[in-house]
């Protein structure tokens, strides 16, 4: 089909009018991505009558140099370089005729590094997830994964502190960290709120946490919260001889106000502050710079992500958020629990964790990792597992999530029948017993419940925790699972 | 006396568990060796949470791969410093880590007086906090 071929004759290519994206040169099945190219992989659902290659070319065009019609001013530029190239389209397994899902395709698109400003997530995303998601030629579009070249990664600071230095500062090694979100999340006065923080930390947790929407409301203004929380943190530190922390949420309406809150947290001696994803990429990068300069660990709550990451056909996969946030420079990010109350397939979540923690991630389709990724010595981000988890699941949590994670038991600490300290102690004892057993070579996946029962014999808080929550589980089908065929149906 | 769970300093990986037996310590050493980490023994009588540098009972044992020989070192340290805090530390030289991977206490004083919290009232409602170890009021070596 001639109308599918790229038009190479300059005069024809740039005569006024409308061309198909393939004719304009946004589809090149022979293109071999350069080391320095960014590669994006999209899941596309084309509109009826739009063939998959044209659809991929359109996505490439609209996320790089194209507009709806031919413009002669292209010829003033090195447009062959700046044009993104869709180079591969694979049908998504288990979609299309005979399945309950419309036909979808995985489209691979390569972008020259000069299309992007160094050190700017805002600039990167304005291209990759800018206009194109509302583009009419696609019924739905989802950004599944990206390969970020080392040259581009090197323009980013990366995590302010990183997992290794965080552990050194906190003097906590060889086990997951333990945390809890202060509950109820809304309504406590500063004084009452600090009480919960103190009890949890003294009982054995490493961290307590503000929730995403705890900022400065009428029932508790931010300075009161900061003052009482730091009293609690220091008192618990003296009571246990351990470094303790509370994620003070500095999220506010303006950068000026966030800086003011962060400075106050620093003046009080906090080891960690917190921001929400909803503050935006640029604000996150600014806070990461501030945190690096001020010896502060930066916790990110992923508030808002599920509005665009959960549905499989449209939006973006959370693993891409993980990549961007590692570049943007946060030290902690909520990345799923597998066993808790929030969405998450085990292999998908392992993929998120690998993305945050690896120095080099191989391509692993079963984890949803479509590209090999060299992390260019960017610090590691500590994943946070939070939401509906409890001590009785410790063997599952340790097996799925490993050592480099903050396990956050909110209800599982504060809702303990013997009180908050007992709840914290139950979690800490369960964790230490399980790490000890795993290191001894025991099969914790199968022996886990017995290991917990044995520890509960001498630890009554753990016994009470297991009696209360032992049977609670959240078994719902995941909406986001890997789509890959063992033998890929690649169209190279 | 400390009033937290166990009435004790809870630094390290296993301070919420009953004292580790020699067999349990050996199993943890074997775990570290299986990961190719080097083991070190460190002791102190200043358990402040930010006292990073405990004294080294010799350099990390990079070339010693025998768990029982390492346990012998642990026990020699315990014998020399029976009333000190002693921890076993595992070092990982892998790129991207190059830091401590394990740290657990294997010896502690009979009584642990713990820490006081000193509050210095400064401007506004702010307080400057200092965690102070009661034991360190006495000179090094005479604390427990």
Interface residues (C-beta under 8 A of the other chain):
Chain A: X164 X167 X168 X171 X173 X174 X175 X202 X203 X204 X223 X227 X230 X231 X234 X235 X237 X238 X239 X240 X241 X242 X243 X267 X268 X269 X359 X377 X380 X421 X425 X428 X429 X432 X433 X435 X436 X439 X440 X441 X455 X458
Chain B: X2 X3 X4 X5 X9 X10 X11 X13 X14 X15 X16 X17 X18 X24 X27 X28 X31 X47 X48 X49 X50 X52 X89 X90 X95 X96 X97 X98 X99 X100 X101 X102 X103 X104 X114 X115 X116 X117 X125 X126 X127 X128 X129 X131 X132 X133
